């Protein structure tokens, strides 16, 4: 093999798209994206072709790492949005070389924390990332609950429920900054995200980031929960989730890359009928 590396910006999106789909061929959760969906990921997920790396054997592209960077409070955080190697080259220990090359690119931009997610059952990938210096921070859950959960929402009893665009929480301390990339307040506004806060006596008792899927003038169809931050007030937390996730509506509800460390929130969700789906991931970071 004659392995070399180039930036993804040196090839066309059509070529990158073909490589992406081949790189995930036969994967535990196969991803066969359309060209439009693949290109859209760069804008929606904050990926950059000028940071993403392609591996070649001679003139043939054989693998890639997709990457993006965002800055929060002066700290640069990167995300590995996908690592793939085409089937014929798997098992040849190319992953480590790819990750090393990708790391060079983010260090050139003074990244201080690198993040990624990996399927929990993909032990080979997790082992590769650990060998590259990453550590597992938490497990990520994809829970779901469909249909009406309660006939009537609980009384607020002096609490106030406030809804604001997710973008208004960027730069605040309302939610943590080192979280799974697609659940961050910087990303959820692109998905139509909003923050829901429960307040009493001027203090935020709990807050969550969600995305509602609905057409103007029609009822909510589904809601995705990304993050919850709470201060131990179980009553406020339960009320927040009831209102934010519209427990009184016959809709579909899911969590996305939801940190298992949010134990009280998960206990509340499970008590309300949320169940595991077949998918779970791990959240991994590396600090420089």
C-alpha contacts under 8 A as a table, 3 or more apart, distances in Angstrom:
res1	aa1	res2	aa2	distance
1	X	57	X	5.91
1	X	58	X	7.57
2	X	56	X	7.66
2	X	57	X	5.05
2	X	58	X	5.41
3	X	55	X	6.75
3	X	56	X	5.44
3	X	57	X	4.69
3	X	58	X	6.51
4	X	55	X	5.82
4	X	56	X	5.20
4	X	57	X	6.62
4	X	58	X	7.30
5	X	53	X	6.72
5	X	54	X	5.61
5	X	55	X	4.59
5	X	56	X	5.99
5	X	101	X	7.57
6	X	10	X	6.94
6	X	53	X	5.85
6	X	54	X	5.33
6	X	55	X	6.65
6	X	56	X	7.88
7	X	10	X	5.73
7	X	11	X	7.99
7	X	49	X	6.83
7	X	50	X	5.98
7	X	51	X	6.61
7	X	52	X	5.77
7	X	53	X	4.62
7	X	54	X	5.89
8	X	11	X	5.72
8	X	16	X	7.02
8	X	49	X	4.93
8	X	50	X	6.34
8	X	51	X	7.48
8	X	52	X	5.41
8	X	53	X	5.43
8	X	54	X	5.72
9	X	12	X	7.29
9	X	49	X	4.73
9	X	50	X	5.15
9	X	52	X	7.70
11	X	15	X	6.35
11	X	16	X	6.72
12	X	15	X	5.22
12	X	16	X	6.24
13	X	16	X	4.90
13	X	17	X	5.84
13	X	35	X	7.99
13	X	39	X	7.02
14	X	17	X	5.08
14	X	18	X	6.30
14	X	35	X	7.05
15	X	18	X	5.22
15	X	19	X	6.27
16	X	19	X	5.10
16	X	20	X	6.07
17	X	20	X	5.05
17	X	21	X	6.36
17	X	33	X	7.96
17	X	35	X	6.16
17	X	38	X	6.42
17	X	39	X	7.87
18	X	21	X	5.43
18	X	22	X	6.29
19	X	22	X	5.11
19	X	23	X	5.90
19	X	61	X	7.09
19	X	62	X	7.30
19	X	63	X	7.19
19	X	64	X	7.88
19	X	86	X	7.53
20	X	23	X	5.01
20	X	24	X	6.44
20	X	64	X	7.55
20	X	84	X	6.95
21	X	24	X	5.33
21	X	25	X	6.15
21	X	31	X	6.43
21	X	32	X	5.25
21	X	33	X	6.71
22	X	25	X	4.96
22	X	85	X	7.61
22	X	86	X	5.33
22	X	87	X	7.37
23	X	62	X	7.69
23	X	63	X	6.37
23	X	64	X	7.70
23	X	83	X	7.84
23	X	84	X	4.33
23	X	85	X	4.50
23	X	86	X	4.28
23	X	87	X	6.94
24	X	27	X	5.22
24	X	30	X	5.79
24	X	31	X	5.87
24	X	32	X	7.55
24	X	84	X	5.89
24	X	85	X	7.31
24	X	86	X	7.25
25	X	30	X	6.00
25	X	31	X	7.22
25	X	32	X	7.70
25	X	86	X	7.22
25	X	87	X	6.97
26	X	29	X	7.89
26	X	30	X	5.97
26	X	87	X	7.78
27	X	30	X	4.77
27	X	31	X	7.70
28	X	122	X	7.54
33	X	37	X	5.99
33	X	38	X	5.91
34	X	37	X	5.23
34	X	38	X	6.15
35	X	38	X	5.10
35	X	39	X	6.13
36	X	39	X	5.23
36	X	40	X	5.95
37	X	40	X	4.95
37	X	41	X	6.35
38	X	41	X	5.36
38	X	42	X	7.43
39	X	42	X	5.75
39	X	43	X	7.48
40	X	43	X	5.44
40	X	44	X	5.94
41	X	44	X	5.01
41	X	45	X	5.24
41	X	46	X	7.38
41	X	47	X	6.93
42	X	45	X	5.58
42	X	46	X	5.42
42	X	47	X	4.35
42	X	48	X	6.17
42	X	49	X	7.83
43	X	46	X	5.30
43	X	47	X	6.67
44	X	47	X	7.96
44	X	187	X	7.34
44	X	190	X	6.18
44	X	191	X	7.69
45	X	182	X	6.75
45	X	187	X	6.58
46	X	68	X	5.66
46	X	69	X	7.26
46	X	70	X	7.81
46	X	187	X	7.68
47	X	52	X	7.90
47	X	66	X	6.79
47	X	67	X	5.41
47	X	68	X	4.13
47	X	69	X	7.39
47	X	81	X	7.24
48	X	51	X	5.34
48	X	52	X	6.17
48	X	66	X	7.42
48	X	67	X	6.04
48	X	68	X	5.29
48	X	69	X	7.97
49	X	52	X	4.94
49	X	53	X	7.79
49	X	66	X	7.44
49	X	67	X	7.64
51	X	66	X	7.45
51	X	67	X	5.73
51	X	68	X	6.70
51	X	102	X	7.62
51	X	105	X	6.08
51	X	106	X	7.10
52	X	64	X	7.28
52	X	65	X	5.59
52	X	66	X	4.53
52	X	67	X	4.97
52	X	68	X	7.69
52	X	102	X	6.95
53	X	64	X	5.42
53	X	65	X	5.25
53	X	66	X	6.66
53	X	98	X	7.62
53	X	101	X	7.31
53	X	102	X	5.98
54	X	61	X	6.66
54	X	62	X	7.49
54	X	63	X	5.73
54	X	64	X	4.34
54	X	65	X	6.71
55	X	61	X	5.80
55	X	62	X	5.68
55	X	63	X	4.98
55	X	64	X	5.91
55	X	98	X	6.85
56	X	59	X	6.03
56	X	60	X	5.24
56	X	61	X	4.34
56	X	62	X	5.43
56	X	63	X	7.13
57	X	60	X	5.26
57	X	61	X	6.51
57	X	62	X	6.63
62	X	85	X	5.82
62	X	86	X	5.51
62	X	89	X	7.04
63	X	83	X	7.59
63	X	84	X	5.44
63	X	85	X	4.09
63	X	86	X	6.10
63	X	98	X	7.75
64	X	82	X	7.86
64	X	83	X	5.73
64	X	84	X	5.51
64	X	85	X	6.62
64	X	98	X	7.08
65	X	80	X	6.77
65	X	81	X	7.35
65	X	82	X	5.73
65	X	83	X	4.47
65	X	84	X	6.70
65	X	98	X	7.02
65	X	99	X	7.32
65	X	102	X	6.63
66	X	80	X	5.75
66	X	81	X	5.06
66	X	82	X	5.23
66	X	83	X	6.54
67	X	78	X	6.93
67	X	79	X	5.55
67	X	80	X	4.78
67	X	81	X	5.58
67	X	82	X	7.64
67	X	102	X	7.90
68	X	78	X	5.55
68	X	79	X	5.36
68	X	80	X	6.96
68	X	81	X	7.40
69	X	76	X	6.60
69	X	77	X	5.58
69	X	78	X	4.27
69	X	79	X	6.43
69	X	106	X	7.85
69	X	111	X	7.74
70	X	76	X	5.75
70	X	77	X	5.45
70	X	78	X	6.45
71	X	74	X	5.96
71	X	75	X	5.38
71	X	76	X	4.36
71	X	77	X	6.10
72	X	75	X	5.16
72	X	76	X	6.38
72	X	77	X	7.43
72	X	171	X	6.95
72	X	177	X	6.94
73	X	171	X	6.88
75	X	111	X	7.39
75	X	112	X	6.64
76	X	110	X	6.85
76	X	111	X	4.70
76	X	112	X	5.76
76	X	113	X	6.84
77	X	111	X	5.68
77	X	112	X	6.24
77	X	113	X	4.97
77	X	114	X	5.79
77	X	115	X	7.35
77	X	178	X	7.99
78	X	106	X	7.10
78	X	111	X	6.49
78	X	113	X	6.40
78	X	114	X	4.68
78	X	115	X	5.95
79	X	114	X	5.92
79	X	115	X	4.81
79	X	116	X	5.53
79	X	181	X	6.59
80	X	83	X	7.25
80	X	114	X	7.69
80	X	115	X	6.39
80	X	116	X	5.04
80	X	117	X	7.76
81	X	116	X	6.90
85	X	89	X	6.51
85	X	90	X	6.18
85	X	95	X	7.72
86	X	89	X	5.83
86	X	90	X	6.68
87	X	90	X	5.45
89	X	92	X	6.09
89	X	94	X	7.77
90	X	93	X	7.44
90	X	94	X	7.46
91	X	94	X	7.61
93	X	96	X	6.44
93	X	97	X	7.66
94	X	97	X	5.37
94	X	98	X	6.23
95	X	98	X	5.09
95	X	99	X	6.16
95	X	128	X	7.17
96	X	99	X	5.12
96	X	100	X	6.14
96	X	128	X	6.75
96	X	132	X	6.97
97	X	100	X	5.07
97	X	101	X	6.24
98	X	101	X	5.23
98	X	102	X	6.15
99	X	102	X	4.99
99	X	103	X	6.04
99	X	132	X	7.30
100	X	103	X	5.11
100	X	104	X	6.46
100	X	132	X	7.67
101	X	104	X	5.24
101	X	105	X	6.82
102	X	105	X	5.34
102	X	106	X	6.81
103	X	106	X	5.33
103	X	107	X	6.13
104	X	107	X	5.21
104	X	108	X	6.26
105	X	108	X	5.30
105	X	109	X	6.94
106	X	109	X	5.13
106	X	110	X	6.62
106	X	111	X	5.70
107	X	110	X	4.91
107	X	111	X	5.45
107	X	112	X	7.93
108	X	111	X	7.72
111	X	114	X	7.07
111	X	288	X	7.48
112	X	287	X	5.80
112	X	288	X	5.03
113	X	285	X	6.75
113	X	286	X	5.69
113	X	287	X	4.55
113	X	288	X	6.21
114	X	285	X	5.48
114	X	286	X	5.09
114	X	287	X	6.42
115	X	180	X	7.39
115	X	181	X	7.59
115	X	283	X	7.43
115	X	284	X	5.72
115	X	285	X	4.43
115	X	286	X	6.55
116	X	180	X	7.24
116	X	181	X	7.73
116	X	283	X	6.15
116	X	284	X	5.40
116	X	285	X	6.52
117	X	180	X	7.16
117	X	281	X	6.32
117	X	282	X	5.53
117	X	283	X	4.73
117	X	284	X	6.00
118	X	122	X	6.99
118	X	125	X	7.07
118	X	126	X	6.62
118	X	281	X	5.33
118	X	282	X	5.43
118	X	283	X	6.92
118	X	284	X	7.88
119	X	122	X	5.33
119	X	279	X	7.56
119	X	280	X	6.09
119	X	281	X	4.20
119	X	282	X	6.32
120	X	123	X	6.96
120	X	126	X	7.90
120	X	139	X	7.79
120	X	280	X	5.70
120	X	281	X	4.56
120	X	282	X	5.62
121	X	281	X	7.95
122	X	125	X	5.56
122	X	126	X	6.45
123	X	126	X	5.07
123	X	127	X	6.02
124	X	127	X	5.14
124	X	128	X	6.21
125	X	128	X	5.01
125	X	129	X	6.28
126	X	129	X	5.18
126	X	130	X	6.15
127	X	130	X	5.04
127	X	131	X	6.15
128	X	131	X	5.10
128	X	132	X	6.38
129	X	132	X	4.92
129	X	133	X	6.53
129	X	134	X	5.44
129	X	135	X	7.72
130	X	133	X	5.10
130	X	134	X	4.68
130	X	135	X	5.81
131	X	134	X	7.22
133	X	286	X	6.19
134	X	284	X	5.95
134	X	285	X	5.22
134	X	286	X	4.61
135	X	284	X	5.25
135	X	285	X	5.66
135	X	286	X	6.57
136	X	139	X	7.87
136	X	282	X	6.44
136	X	283	X	5.80
136	X	284	X	4.37
136	X	285	X	6.77
137	X	282	X	7.43
137	X	283	X	5.55
137	X	284	X	5.38
137	X	285	X	6.81
138	X	259	X	6.37
138	X	260	X	6.39
138	X	261	X	6.61
138	X	282	X	5.85
138	X	283	X	5.36
138	X	284	X	7.37
139	X	259	X	6.07
139	X	260	X	5.40
139	X	261	X	7.68
139	X	280	X	7.25
139	X	281	X	5.92
139	X	282	X	4.41
139	X	283	X	6.10
140	X	256	X	7.91
140	X	257	X	4.76
140	X	258	X	4.97
140	X	259	X	4.81
140	X	260	X	5.73
140	X	280	X	5.68
140	X	281	X	4.90
140	X	282	X	5.46
140	X	283	X	6.60
141	X	255	X	7.00
141	X	256	X	6.86
141	X	257	X	5.57
141	X	258	X	4.99
141	X	259	X	6.48
141	X	260	X	6.37
141	X	276	X	7.37
141	X	279	X	7.40
141	X	280	X	5.18
141	X	281	X	6.83
142	X	254	X	6.66
142	X	255	X	5.06
142	X	256	X	5.32
142	X	257	X	6.15
142	X	258	X	6.59
142	X	276	X	6.36
142	X	277	X	5.84
142	X	279	X	6.24
142	X	280	X	6.13
143	X	254	X	5.40
143	X	255	X	5.14
143	X	256	X	7.60
143	X	274	X	5.94
143	X	275	X	5.34
143	X	276	X	4.70
143	X	277	X	5.71
144	X	252	X	7.47
144	X	253	X	5.46
144	X	254	X	4.27
144	X	255	X	6.54
144	X	274	X	5.13
144	X	275	X	5.47
144	X	276	X	6.60
144	X	277	X	6.85
145	X	252	X	6.26
145	X	253	X	5.24
145	X	254	X	6.57
145	X	273	X	6.11
145	X	274	X	4.62
145	X	275	X	6.49
146	X	250	X	7.12
146	X	251	X	5.83
146	X	252	X	4.35
146	X	253	X	5.90
147	X	249	X	6.87
147	X	250	X	4.07
147	X	251	X	5.00
147	X	252	X	6.18
148	X	151	X	7.15
148	X	247	X	5.91
148	X	248	X	5.30
148	X	249	X	5.00
148	X	250	X	4.22
148	X	251	X	6.68
149	X	247	X	4.96
149	X	248	X	5.94
149	X	249	X	7.53
149	X	250	X	7.83
149	X	272	X	6.84
149	X	273	X	7.50
150	X	153	X	6.70
150	X	247	X	5.67
150	X	248	X	5.01
151	X	248	X	5.38
152	X	248	X	5.73
153	X	242	X	6.57
153	X	243	X	6.96
153	X	247	X	7.04
153	X	248	X	6.23
154	X	239	X	6.65
154	X	242	X	7.68
156	X	159	X	5.10
156	X	160	X	6.97
156	X	239	X	7.24
158	X	200	X	6.70
159	X	198	X	6.43
159	X	199	X	5.59
159	X	200	X	4.94
159	X	236	X	7.88
160	X	198	X	5.60
160	X	199	X	5.05
160	X	200	X	6.33
161	X	196	X	7.06
161	X	197	X	5.77
161	X	198	X	4.66
161	X	199	X	6.41
161	X	240	X	7.54
162	X	196	X	5.72
162	X	197	X	5.04
162	X	198	X	6.31
162	X	199	X	7.52
163	X	194	X	6.79
163	X	195	X	5.77
163	X	196	X	4.54
163	X	197	X	6.33
164	X	168	X	6.88
164	X	194	X	5.72
164	X	195	X	5.35
164	X	196	X	6.56
165	X	168	X	5.70
165	X	169	X	7.74
165	X	189	X	7.13
165	X	193	X	6.51
165	X	194	X	4.38
165	X	195	X	5.99
166	X	169	X	5.62
166	X	170	X	7.36
166	X	185	X	5.91
166	X	186	X	7.98
166	X	188	X	6.60
166	X	189	X	5.38
166	X	193	X	5.33
166	X	194	X	4.18
166	X	195	X	5.00
166	X	209	X	6.93
167	X	170	X	5.52
167	X	185	X	6.47
167	X	186	X	6.75
167	X	188	X	7.84
167	X	189	X	5.47
167	X	193	X	7.98
167	X	194	X	7.70
169	X	172	X	5.40
169	X	173	X	7.85
169	X	174	X	6.55
169	X	175	X	7.68
169	X	185	X	6.57
169	X	195	X	7.56
170	X	185	X	5.80
170	X	186	X	6.12
172	X	175	X	7.31
173	X	176	X	6.63
174	X	207	X	7.61
174	X	229	X	7.53
175	X	185	X	7.63
175	X	227	X	7.89
175	X	228	X	7.93
175	X	229	X	6.47
176	X	179	X	6.74
177	X	184	X	6.94
179	X	183	X	6.90
179	X	184	X	6.36
180	X	183	X	5.61
180	X	184	X	6.73
180	X	257	X	6.74
180	X	283	X	6.48
181	X	184	X	5.57
181	X	187	X	7.34
182	X	187	X	5.73
182	X	188	X	6.83
183	X	187	X	6.65
183	X	188	X	6.30
183	X	209	X	7.98
183	X	226	X	5.13
183	X	227	X	6.64
183	X	256	X	7.46
183	X	257	X	7.07
184	X	187	X	5.41
184	X	188	X	6.27
184	X	226	X	7.95
185	X	188	X	5.34
185	X	189	X	6.79
185	X	209	X	7.54
186	X	189	X	6.61
187	X	190	X	5.83
187	X	191	X	7.32
188	X	191	X	5.09
188	X	192	X	6.55
188	X	193	X	4.86
188	X	194	X	7.70
188	X	209	X	7.87
188	X	210	X	7.95
188	X	211	X	7.54
189	X	192	X	5.05
189	X	193	X	4.67
189	X	194	X	7.08
190	X	193	X	7.06
191	X	211	X	6.87
192	X	211	X	5.98
192	X	212	X	7.34
193	X	209	X	6.81
193	X	210	X	5.55
193	X	211	X	4.41
193	X	212	X	7.16
194	X	209	X	5.83
194	X	210	X	5.58
194	X	211	X	6.22
195	X	207	X	6.86
195	X	208	X	5.61
195	X	209	X	4.58
195	X	210	X	6.37
196	X	207	X	5.56
196	X	208	X	5.41
196	X	209	X	6.53
196	X	210	X	7.67
196	X	240	X	7.56
196	X	244	X	6.29
197	X	204	X	6.54
197	X	205	X	7.65
197	X	206	X	6.03
197	X	207	X	4.35
197	X	208	X	6.70
197	X	240	X	7.17
198	X	204	X	5.90
198	X	205	X	5.80
198	X	206	X	5.61
198	X	207	X	6.32
198	X	236	X	6.81
198	X	240	X	5.97
199	X	202	X	6.05
199	X	203	X	5.36
199	X	204	X	4.47
199	X	205	X	5.61
199	X	206	X	7.48
200	X	203	X	5.36
200	X	204	X	6.67
200	X	205	X	6.89
204	X	207	X	7.23
205	X	230	X	6.20
205	X	231	X	6.15
205	X	233	X	6.71
205	X	236	X	6.32
205	X	237	X	7.60
206	X	228	X	7.37
206	X	229	X	5.64
206	X	230	X	4.17
206	X	231	X	6.46
206	X	233	X	7.77
206	X	236	X	6.59
206	X	237	X	5.90
206	X	240	X	7.04
207	X	228	X	5.76
207	X	229	X	5.33
207	X	230	X	6.43
207	X	240	X	7.25
208	X	225	X	7.44
208	X	226	X	7.39
208	X	227	X	5.32
208	X	228	X	4.25
208	X	229	X	6.23
208	X	240	X	7.98
208	X	244	X	7.82
209	X	225	X	6.19
209	X	226	X	5.44
209	X	227	X	5.12
209	X	228	X	6.62
210	X	223	X	6.75
210	X	224	X	5.45
210	X	225	X	4.54
210	X	226	X	5.71
210	X	227	X	7.39
210	X	244	X	7.68
211	X	223	X	5.60
211	X	224	X	5.17
211	X	225	X	6.74
212	X	220	X	6.77
212	X	221	X	7.62
212	X	222	X	6.02
212	X	223	X	4.52
212	X	224	X	6.60
213	X	220	X	6.12
213	X	221	X	5.61
213	X	222	X	5.18
213	X	223	X	6.09
214	X	218	X	6.57
214	X	219	X	6.40
214	X	220	X	4.68
214	X	221	X	5.47
214	X	222	X	7.23
215	X	218	X	5.42
215	X	219	X	7.40
215	X	220	X	7.54
220	X	223	X	7.69
220	X	251	X	7.06
221	X	251	X	5.49
221	X	252	X	6.71
222	X	251	X	5.40
222	X	252	X	4.63
222	X	253	X	5.65
223	X	245	X	6.35
223	X	251	X	7.80
223	X	252	X	6.57
223	X	253	X	4.98
223	X	254	X	6.54
224	X	253	X	5.89
224	X	254	X	4.92
224	X	255	X	5.42
224	X	256	X	6.64
225	X	245	X	7.80
225	X	253	X	7.73
225	X	254	X	6.23
225	X	255	X	4.56
225	X	256	X	6.22
225	X	258	X	7.68
226	X	255	X	6.01
226	X	256	X	5.42
226	X	257	X	6.81
226	X	258	X	5.92
227	X	258	X	6.45
227	X	259	X	7.74
228	X	262	X	7.25
228	X	265	X	7.00
229	X	262	X	7.92
230	X	233	X	7.03
230	X	237	X	6.69
232	X	237	X	7.96
232	X	264	X	7.84
233	X	236	X	5.46
233	X	237	X	6.23
234	X	237	X	4.99
234	X	238	X	6.12
234	X	264	X	7.64
235	X	238	X	5.30
235	X	239	X	6.27
236	X	239	X	5.16
236	X	240	X	6.00
237	X	240	X	5.05
237	X	241	X	6.27
237	X	265	X	7.21
237	X	268	X	7.96
238	X	241	X	5.35
238	X	242	X	6.15
238	X	268	X	6.41
239	X	242	X	5.06
239	X	243	X	6.28
240	X	243	X	5.41
240	X	244	X	5.85
241	X	244	X	5.09
241	X	245	X	5.60
241	X	246	X	7.79
241	X	247	X	8.00
241	X	269	X	7.91
242	X	245	X	5.63
242	X	246	X	5.72
242	X	247	X	5.16
242	X	248	X	7.90
243	X	246	X	4.93
243	X	247	X	6.69
245	X	253	X	7.07
246	X	249	X	5.66
247	X	250	X	7.89
255	X	258	X	5.89
257	X	280	X	7.78
257	X	281	X	7.15
258	X	262	X	7.96
259	X	262	X	5.76
260	X	263	X	6.19
260	X	266	X	7.21
262	X	265	X	5.51
262	X	266	X	6.22
263	X	266	X	5.12
263	X	267	X	6.11
264	X	267	X	5.06
264	X	268	X	6.19
265	X	268	X	5.08
265	X	269	X	6.17
266	X	269	X	4.98
266	X	270	X	6.03
267	X	270	X	5.17
267	X	271	X	6.08
268	X	271	X	5.12
268	X	272	X	6.34
269	X	272	X	5.08
269	X	273	X	6.55
269	X	274	X	5.42
270	X	273	X	5.09
270	X	274	X	4.62
270	X	275	X	6.47
271	X	274	X	7.24
276	X	279	X	7.94
277	X	280	X	7.70
